[in-house]
Amino acid sequence: MAGQKKKQVRVTLIRSTIEGLKVHKDCVRGLGLRRLRHSVVLEDTPCVRGMINRVQHLLTVEEV
């Protein structure tokens, strides 16, 4: 396992969470996104993918 590079994704918030559902706001916050056009690089895990799928209409996702 040493030396293997883990898959990562870059997630960017492109739409506002104002007037969104509380669970959507919580998912965006859980992904580490704070404001519009803010990007974070995360490990591509099933947990992260689940949060991304829940709020996919607010995000852009690209593999790094």
Helices and strands as residue ranges (DSSP letters): E 8-13, H 22-30, E 39-43, H 46-54, G 56-58, E 59-63
